[in-house]
Amino acid sequence: MSENYLKKYPTKEGFYKEYGGAFLPPALEEEMKKITDAYFAISKSHNFISELRSIRKHYQGRPTPVYYCNRLSEKYGGRIYLKREDLNHSGAHKLNHCMGEALLARYLGKKKLIAETGAGQHGVALATAAAYFGLECEIHMGEVDIAKEHPNVVRMEILGAKVVPVSKGLKTLKEAVDSAFEAYLKDPVNTIYCIGSVVGPHPFPMMVRDFQHVVGVEAREQFQDMTGELPDSVVACVGGGSNAMGIFSGFIDDEEVALYGVEPGGRSMKTGDHAATMMKGKPGIIHGFKCYLLQDEDGNPSPVYSIASGLDYPGVGPEHSMLKDIGRVNYDMVTDKEAIDAFFELSRLEGIIPALESAHAVAYALKLAQKDPRKSVLVNLSGRGDKDIDFVVENYGKQYGIE
Ligand SMILES: *Cc1c(COP(=O)(O)O)cnc(C)c1O
């Protein structure tokens, strides 16, 4: 089981080999230490664990099912399975770490949760958690994403969160992180920055992974119950890498299971046209931690793009950076076009509309299935596509027969 690996990483200082750590202004060092201590305290506490278990079962609807895709497998070959995180409450895997982060915030006596959001999923999940625990919530979001992900903006507001539009730079995820970080710096005592992925300074990459670990644990057991064996491969999309770490961590000590992280190849491999951090980046520092980073010669983060707003981040989780170097996970990419095709394939063959982020993982699974039809592939279907339907129909509807 995955106990060996998970005990080994990160180190006490939050390093995964050379990646991770906490490169912070002095004002925040103390705060991060408090958060780390609190996390270790509550993660050993019986009350905390049983409260989180109860929330997962009665509020989130866990365990989410594993589903065998009959028609998709018939058409593409292979045996294709989905871990249905789209059925997790609020429509994506993100609530798994948001409920954990909010529980921690309550333990620390914080009044307000602050975060960034790309596609709006993290914002919706955090606003959900804030409502559940009776905390204030402030979500920073790039103006480009606000326009693209309108339903999620409205959802956050209905849930009682304040949405702060960010108009700097490319007006997408990276600028939203910068803006949320600034807001947090103004009052770190009463607020907590709830990072939306396995990124940021220690202890966030570790905490978010641990909160997502449930996905991998459930999936491993469910897959074995269904088939009597382990999957040949496990596939997940990688933005910051939280849904991928969640499912990978369940299989990481099973050397015979191949793990694939799928990055957004966007519209071309020109700088600014993709966000394939692991494929094209070099080690660097962003938002307080070291990781593979798409950057210019001076180490400034490069502009990034993906059709999936939740994937367009120039950095990536430090643990993924290490897993690439040690060769335990294979990283590859899928283009916008391939993701859109997969979005319609899954919708029309299985009746499941995936998030554009998750459609990247589906697209890659279809390639694996075609390559070797004898094998089984388990996809982490990280979220549902309701948030994307207006955008997809407006831009691609005609090609797929929608007038
Ligand atoms: C946010 C999001 C992602 C990307 O985030 P990771 O941290 O890489 O998992 C993927 N899928 C969905 C549905 C999302 O909302």
The ligand as an SDF file (V2000), in Angstrom:
LIG
                    3D

 15 15  0  0  0  0  0  0  0  0999 V2000
   -9.2570   22.7750  -10.7790 C   0  0  0  0  0  0  0  0  0  0  0  0
   -9.5430   21.6040  -11.5740 C   0  0  0  0  0  0  0  0  0  0  0  0
   -8.5140   20.8230  -12.1250 C   0  0  0  0  0  0  0  0  0  0  0  0
   -7.0700   21.1900  -12.0300 C   0  0  0  0  0  0  0  0  0  0  0  0
   -6.5370   21.2120  -10.7480 O   0  0  0  0  0  0  0  0  0  0  0  0
   -5.5640   20.1000  -10.2190 P   0  0  0  0  0  0  0  0  0  0  0  0
   -5.0650   20.6790   -8.9560 O   0  0  0  0  0  0  0  0  0  0  0  0
   -4.5040   19.9030  -11.2320 O   0  0  0  0  0  0  0  0  0  0  0  0
   -6.3650   18.8790  -10.0080 O   0  0  0  0  0  0  0  0  0  0  0  0
   -8.8570   19.6740  -12.8030 C   0  0  0  0  0  0  0  0  0  0  0  0
  -10.1410   19.3230  -12.9690 N   0  0  0  0  0  0  0  0  0  0  0  0
  -11.1470   20.0470  -12.4740 C   0  0  0  0  0  0  0  0  0  0  0  0
  -12.5490   19.6060  -12.7050 C   0  0  0  0  0  0  0  0  0  0  0  0
  -10.8940   21.2060  -11.7700 C   0  0  0  0  0  0  0  0  0  0  0  0
  -11.9030   21.9230  -11.2900 O   0  0  0  0  0  0  0  0  0  0  0  0
  1  2  1  0
  2  3  1  0
  2 14  2  0
  3  4  1  0
  3 10  2  0
  4  5  1  0
  5  6  1  0
  6  7  2  0
  6  8  1  0
  6  9  1  0
 10 11  1  0
 11 12  2  0
 12 13  1  0
 12 14  1  0
 14 15  1  0
M  END
$$$$
